[in-house]
Amino acid sequence: MASNEFSPYTYFNHVIGLWWLVALTTILGGAFGYVFFHIRPPVYEATATFIVTIDLNRFPFQGVREDLIQYNEDMALNTTQDSLLSLEVREKVVAQVKRLDSSLSPTDLLQNSTIERKQDVWELRFRSQAPSDAQEIVNSWASVGYQAMLSWQETGKTPDYVIFQPPTLADIPQDPVLYDRNKVILAGALIGFLAAILCSNLIVRSSKRPLPELE
Protein backbone atom coordinates (compact mmCIF):
# COMPACT_ATOMS: atom_id res chain seq x y z
CA MET A 1 0.00 0.00 0.00
CA ALA A 2 1.44 3.34 -1.02
CA SER A 3 2.27 5.83 1.71
CA ASN A 4 0.33 9.09 1.78
CA GLU A 5 3.06 10.91 3.68
CA PHE A 6 4.55 13.94 1.95
CA SER A 7 8.16 13.47 0.86
CA PRO A 8 10.02 16.66 -0.11
CA TYR A 9 12.68 14.61 -1.90
CA THR A 10 10.13 12.75 -4.01
CA TYR A 11 8.20 15.93 -4.71
CA PHE A 12 11.40 17.70 -5.79
CA ASN A 13 12.24 14.86 -8.17
CA HIS A 14 8.78 15.09 -9.70
CA VAL A 15 9.25 18.81 -10.31
CA ILE A 16 12.70 18.24 -11.82
CA GLY A 17 11.17 15.63 -14.10
CA LEU A 18 8.87 18.33 -15.45
CA TRP A 19 11.60 20.97 -15.74
CA TRP A 20 10.42 21.92 -19.21
CA LEU A 21 7.02 22.90 -17.79
CA VAL A 22 8.63 24.99 -15.06
CA ALA A 23 10.91 26.74 -17.56
CA LEU A 24 8.09 27.36 -20.03
CA THR A 25 5.63 28.85 -17.54
CA THR A 26 8.36 30.96 -15.93
CA ILE A 27 9.31 32.42 -19.32
CA LEU A 28 5.65 32.98 -20.21
CA GLY A 29 5.08 34.70 -16.87
CA GLY A 30 8.04 37.01 -17.47
CA ALA A 31 6.76 37.76 -20.97
CA PHE A 32 3.32 38.60 -19.57
CA GLY A 33 5.01 40.97 -17.09
CA TYR A 34 6.82 42.65 -19.98
CA VAL A 35 3.54 43.10 -21.87
CA PHE A 36 1.87 44.41 -18.70
CA PHE A 37 4.68 46.97 -18.32
CA HIS A 38 3.87 48.40 -21.75
CA ILE A 39 0.15 48.43 -21.00
CA ARG A 40 0.63 50.16 -17.64
CA PRO A 41 3.54 52.63 -17.82
CA PRO A 42 5.52 53.23 -14.60
CA VAL A 43 4.31 55.82 -12.10
CA TYR A 44 6.67 58.28 -10.41
CA GLU A 45 6.18 60.12 -7.14
CA ALA A 46 7.68 63.50 -6.22
CA THR A 47 7.68 64.80 -2.64
CA ALA A 48 7.80 68.34 -1.26
CA THR A 49 8.17 68.82 2.50
CA PHE A 50 7.12 71.44 5.04
CA ILE A 51 8.37 71.99 8.57
CA VAL A 52 5.59 73.37 10.75
CA THR A 53 6.11 74.02 14.45
CA ILE A 54 4.45 75.71 17.42
CA ASP A 55 5.87 78.84 19.07
CA LEU A 56 5.46 77.80 22.71
CA ASN A 57 6.10 81.38 23.88
CA ARG A 58 2.85 82.45 22.21
CA PHE A 59 0.80 79.30 22.70
CA PRO A 60 -2.15 79.98 25.06
CA PHE A 61 -1.53 77.54 27.91
CA GLN A 62 -3.44 79.51 30.53
CA GLY A 63 -7.06 78.59 30.98
CA VAL A 64 -6.73 75.44 28.87
CA ARG A 65 -7.25 71.99 30.35
CA GLU A 66 -4.14 69.84 30.21
CA ASP A 67 -5.89 67.12 28.24
CA LEU A 68 -6.83 69.68 25.56
CA ILE A 69 -3.41 71.24 25.07
CA GLN A 70 -2.20 68.51 22.69
CA TYR A 71 -5.55 68.55 20.91
CA ASN A 72 -5.33 72.31 20.33
CA GLU A 73 -1.77 71.96 19.04
CA ASP A 74 -2.80 69.24 16.59
CA MET A 75 -5.78 71.23 15.38
CA ALA A 76 -3.55 74.26 14.77
CA LEU A 77 -0.93 72.20 12.91
CA ASN A 78 -3.61 70.51 10.81
CA THR A 79 -4.33 73.85 9.13
CA THR A 80 -1.24 72.94 7.06
CA GLN A 81 -3.17 70.14 5.39
CA ASP A 82 -6.40 72.15 5.30
CA SER A 83 -4.76 74.92 3.32
CA LEU A 84 -3.10 72.52 0.87
CA LEU A 85 -6.39 70.73 0.22
CA SER A 86 -8.50 73.86 -0.07
CA LEU A 87 -10.30 74.27 -3.38
CA GLU A 88 -8.80 77.73 -3.87
CA VAL A 89 -5.24 76.35 -3.69
CA ARG A 90 -5.98 73.39 -5.94
CA GLU A 91 -7.57 75.62 -8.58
CA LYS A 92 -4.50 77.90 -8.62
CA VAL A 93 -2.22 74.89 -9.00
CA VAL A 94 -4.26 73.52 -11.90
CA ALA A 95 -4.11 76.94 -13.61
CA GLN A 96 -0.33 77.08 -13.21
CA VAL A 97 0.36 73.61 -14.61
CA LYS A 98 -2.31 73.63 -17.30
CA ARG A 99 0.33 73.42 -20.03
CA LEU A 100 1.49 70.04 -18.66
CA ASP A 101 -1.96 68.46 -18.73
CA SER A 102 -4.92 70.43 -19.99
CA SER A 103 -7.31 67.81 -18.60
CA LEU A 104 -5.97 68.08 -15.04
CA SER A 105 -8.64 69.08 -12.52
CA PRO A 106 -8.65 69.92 -8.79
CA THR A 107 -10.15 66.48 -8.19
CA ASP A 108 -7.27 64.82 -10.05
CA LEU A 109 -4.86 66.46 -7.63
CA LEU A 110 -6.62 64.75 -4.74
CA GLN A 111 -6.74 61.35 -6.45
CA ASN A 112 -3.02 61.34 -7.26
CA SER A 113 -1.63 62.81 -4.06
CA THR A 114 -1.05 62.02 -0.42
CA ILE A 115 -0.26 64.24 2.56
CA GLU A 116 1.47 62.69 5.55
CA ARG A 117 2.56 64.23 8.82
CA LYS A 118 5.71 62.99 10.55
CA GLN A 119 5.99 64.98 13.78
CA ASP A 120 6.90 68.51 12.62
CA VAL A 121 7.40 67.46 8.99
CA TRP A 122 4.58 67.38 6.45
CA GLU A 123 5.13 65.52 3.17
CA LEU A 124 3.13 66.44 0.08
CA ARG A 125 3.41 63.75 -2.60
CA PHE A 126 2.11 63.68 -6.15
CA ARG A 127 2.21 60.82 -8.65
CA SER A 128 2.43 60.98 -12.43
CA GLN A 129 3.62 58.81 -15.30
CA ALA A 130 6.09 61.56 -16.22
CA PRO A 131 8.69 62.21 -13.49
CA SER A 132 9.21 65.84 -14.52
CA ASP A 133 5.44 66.46 -14.37
CA ALA A 134 5.26 64.96 -10.89
CA GLN A 135 8.05 67.27 -9.76
CA GLU A 136 6.62 70.44 -11.31
CA ILE A 137 3.08 69.83 -10.10
CA VAL A 138 4.06 69.05 -6.50
CA ASN A 139 6.43 72.04 -6.37
CA SER A 140 3.76 74.35 -7.73
CA TRP A 141 1.31 72.95 -5.18
CA ALA A 142 3.81 73.42 -2.35
CA SER A 143 4.54 77.02 -3.32
CA VAL A 144 0.89 78.00 -3.72
CA GLY A 145 0.02 76.16 -0.52
CA TYR A 146 2.73 77.97 1.45
CA GLN A 147 1.38 81.35 0.34
CA ALA A 148 -2.08 80.20 1.41
CA MET A 149 -0.76 79.21 4.85
CA LEU A 150 0.67 82.70 5.35
CA SER A 151 -2.54 84.27 4.07
CA TRP A 152 -4.66 82.17 6.42
CA GLN A 153 -2.48 83.30 9.30
CA GLU A 154 -2.85 86.96 8.37
CA THR A 155 -6.64 86.65 8.25
CA GLY A 156 -6.84 84.70 11.53
CA LYS A 157 -7.86 81.35 10.04
CA THR A 158 -4.61 79.92 11.42
CA PRO A 159 -3.32 80.82 14.93
CA ASP A 160 -0.35 83.19 14.98
CA TYR A 161 1.67 80.77 17.12
CA VAL A 162 2.00 78.30 14.21
CA ILE A 163 5.34 78.71 12.43
CA PHE A 164 5.38 77.76 8.75
CA GLN A 165 8.78 77.22 7.18
CA PRO A 166 9.14 77.61 3.39
CA PRO A 167 8.76 74.25 1.66
CA THR A 168 11.67 72.10 0.55
CA LEU A 169 10.87 71.51 -3.10
CA ALA A 170 11.01 68.11 -4.74
CA ASP A 171 13.72 66.74 -7.00
CA ILE A 172 12.88 64.79 -10.12
CA PRO A 173 12.10 61.21 -8.99
CA GLN A 174 14.50 58.69 -10.47
CA ASP A 175 12.79 55.40 -9.71
CA PRO A 176 9.10 54.58 -10.21
CA VAL A 177 6.94 53.72 -7.21
CA LEU A 178 4.57 51.59 -9.32
CA TYR A 179 5.01 49.31 -12.33
CA ASP A 180 8.80 49.32 -12.45
CA ARG A 181 9.82 47.26 -15.49
CA ASN A 182 12.24 44.90 -13.78
CA LYS A 183 9.94 44.34 -10.81
CA VAL A 184 6.91 43.67 -13.02
CA ILE A 185 8.83 41.16 -15.17
CA LEU A 186 10.24 39.46 -12.07
CA ALA A 187 6.77 39.26 -10.52
CA GLY A 188 5.38 37.70 -13.71
CA ALA A 189 8.20 35.14 -13.82
CA LEU A 190 7.66 34.27 -10.16
CA ILE A 191 3.93 33.78 -10.70
CA GLY A 192 4.68 31.53 -13.67
CA PHE A 193 7.18 29.52 -11.60
CA LEU A 194 4.68 28.99 -8.76
CA ALA A 195 1.97 28.04 -11.24
CA ALA A 196 4.31 25.44 -12.73
CA ILE A 197 5.00 23.93 -9.30
CA LEU A 198 1.27 23.57 -8.65
CA CYS A 199 0.62 22.14 -12.11
CA SER A 200 3.44 19.62 -11.80
CA ASN A 201 1.95 18.42 -8.53
CA LEU A 202 -1.44 17.94 -10.16
CA ILE A 203 0.12 16.09 -13.11
CA VAL A 204 1.98 13.71 -10.82
CA ARG A 205 -1.13 13.03 -8.75
CA SER A 206 -3.27 12.37 -11.81
CA SER A 207 -0.66 10.00 -13.26
CA LYS A 208 -0.76 7.95 -10.05
CA ARG A 209 -4.55 7.72 -9.90
CA PRO A 210 -5.50 4.01 -9.57
CA LEU A 211 -7.33 2.36 -12.41
CA PRO A 212 -10.98 1.40 -11.79
CA GLU A 213 -11.46 -2.22 -10.84
CA LEU A 214 -13.16 -4.52 -13.34
CA GLU A 215 -16.34 -6.19 -12.13
C-alpha positions in Angstrom: 0.0 0.0 0.0 1.4 3.3 -1.0 2.3 5.8 1.7 0.3 9.1 1.8 3.1 10.9 3.7 4.6 13.9 1.9 8.2 13.5 0.9 10.0 16.7 -0.1 12.7 14.6 -1.9 10.1 12.8 -4.0 8.2 15.9 -4.7 11.4 17.7 -5.8 12.2 14.9 -8.2 8.8 15.1 -9.7 9.2 18.8 -10.3 12.7 18.2 -11.8 11.2 15.6 -14.1 8.9 18.3 -15.4 11.6 21.0 -15.7 10.4 21.9 -19.2 7.0 22.9 -17.8 8.6 25.0 -15.1 10.9 26.7 -17.6 8.1 27.4 -20.0 5.6 28.9 -17.5 8.4 31.0 -15.9 9.3 32.4 -19.3 5.7 33.0 -20.2 5.1 34.7 -16.9 8.0 37.0 -17.5 6.8 37.8 -21.0 3.3 38.6 -19.6 5.0 41.0 -17.1 6.8 42.7 -20.0 3.5 43.1 -21.9 1.9 44.4 -18.7 4.7 47.0 -18.3 3.9 48.4 -21.8 0.1 48.4 -21.0 0.6 50.2 -17.6 3.5 52.6 -17.8 5.5 53.2 -14.6 4.3 55.8 -12.1 6.7 58.3 -10.4 6.2 60.1 -7.1 7.7 63.5 -6.2 7.7 64.8 -2.6 7.8 68.3 -1.3 8.2 68.8 2.5 7.1 71.4 5.0 8.4 72.0 8.6 5.6 73.4 10.8 6.1 74.0 14.5 4.4 75.7 17.4 5.9 78.8 19.1 5.5 77.8 22.7 6.1 81.4 23.9 2.9 82.4 22.2 0.8 79.3 22.7 -2.1 80.0 25.1 -1.5 77.5 27.9 -3.4 79.5 30.5 -7.1 78.6 31.0 -6.7 75.4 28.9 -7.2 72.0 30.3 -4.1 69.8 30.2 -5.9 67.1 28.2 -6.8 69.7 25.6 -3.4 71.2 25.1 -2.2 68.5 22.7 -5.6 68.6 20.9 -5.3 72.3 20.3 -1.8 72.0 19.0 -2.8 69.2 16.6 -5.8 71.2 15.4 -3.6 74.3 14.8 -0.9 72.2 12.9 -3.6 70.5 10.8 -4.3 73.8 9.1 -1.2 72.9 7.1 -3.2 70.1 5.4 -6.4 72.1 5.3 -4.8 74.9 3.3 -3.1 72.5 0.9 -6.4 70.7 0.2 -8.5 73.9 -0.1 -10.3 74.3 -3.4 -8.8 77.7 -3.9 -5.2 76.4 -3.7 -6.0 73.4 -5.9 -7.6 75.6 -8.6 -4.5 77.9 -8.6 -2.2 74.9 -9.0 -4.3 73.5 -11.9 -4.1 76.9 -13.6 -0.3 77.1 -13.2 0.4 73.6 -14.6 -2.3 73.6 -17.3 0.3 73.4 -20.0 1.5 70.0 -18.7 -2.0 68.5 -18.7 -4.9 70.4 -20.0 -7.3 67.8 -18.6 -6.0 68.1 -15.0 -8.6 69.1 -12.5 -8.6 69.9 -8.8 -10.2 66.5 -8.2 -7.3 64.8 -10.0 -4.9 66.5 -7.6 -6.6 64.7 -4.7 -6.7 61.4 -6.5 -3.0 61.3 -7.3 -1.6 62.8 -4.1 -1.0 62.0 -0.4 -0.3 64.2 2.6 1.5 62.7 5.5 2.6 64.2 8.8 5.7 63.0 10.6 6.0 65.0 13.8 6.9 68.5 12.6 7.4 67.5 9.0 4.6 67.4 6.5 5.1 65.5 3.2 3.1 66.4 0.1 3.4 63.7 -2.6 2.1 63.7 -6.2 2.2 60.8 -8.7 2.4 61.0 -12.4 3.6 58.8 -15.3 6.1 61.6 -16.2 8.7 62.2 -13.5 9.2 65.8 -14.5 5.4 66.5 -14.4 5.3 65.0 -10.9 8.0 67.3 -9.8 6.6 70.4 -11.3 3.1 69.8 -10.1 4.1 69.0 -6.5 6.4 72.0 -6.4 3.8 74.4 -7.7 1.3 73.0 -5.2 3.8 73.4 -2.3 4.5 77.0 -3.3 0.9 78.0 -3.7 0.0 76.2 -0.5 2.7 78.0 1.4 1.4 81.4 0.3 -2.1 80.2 1.4 -0.8 79.2 4.9 0.7 82.7 5.4 -2.5 84.3 4.1 -4.7 82.2 6.4 -2.5 83.3 9.3 -2.8 87.0 8.4 -6.6 86.7 8.2 -6.8 84.7 11.5 -7.9 81.3 10.0 -4.6 79.9 11.4 -3.3 80.8 14.9 -0.3 83.2 15.0 1.7 80.8 17.1 2.0 78.3 14.2 5.3 78.7 12.4 5.4 77.8 8.7 8.8 77.2 7.2 9.1 77.6 3.4 8.8 74.3 1.7 11.7 72.1 0.5 10.9 71.5 -3.1 11.0 68.1 -4.7 13.7 66.7 -7.0 12.9 64.8 -10.1 12.1 61.2 -9.0 14.5 58.7 -10.5 12.8 55.4 -9.7 9.1 54.6 -10.2 6.9 53.7 -7.2 4.6 51.6 -9.3 5.0 49.3 -12.3 8.8 49.3 -12.4 9.8 47.3 -15.5 12.2 44.9 -13.8 9.9 44.3 -10.8 6.9 43.7 -13.0 8.8 41.2 -15.2 10.2 39.5 -12.1 6.8 39.3 -10.5 5.4 37.7 -13.7 8.2 35.1 -13.8 7.7 34.3 -10.2 3.9 33.8 -10.7 4.7 31.5 -13.7 7.2 29.5 -11.6 4.7 29.0 -8.8 2.0 28.0 -11.2 4.3 25.4 -12.7 5.0 23.9 -9.3 1.3 23.6 -8.7 0.6 22.1 -12.1 3.4 19.6 -11.8 2.0 18.4 -8.5 -1.4 17.9 -10.2 0.1 16.1 -13.1 2.0 13.7 -10.8 -1.1 13.0 -8.8 -3.3 12.4 -11.8 -0.7 10.0 -13.3 -0.8 7.9 -10.0 -4.5 7.7 -9.9 -5.5 4.0 -9.6 -7.3 2.4 -12.4 -11.0 1.4 -11.8 -11.5 -2.2 -10.8 -13.2 -4.5 -13.3 -16.3 -6.2 -12.1 
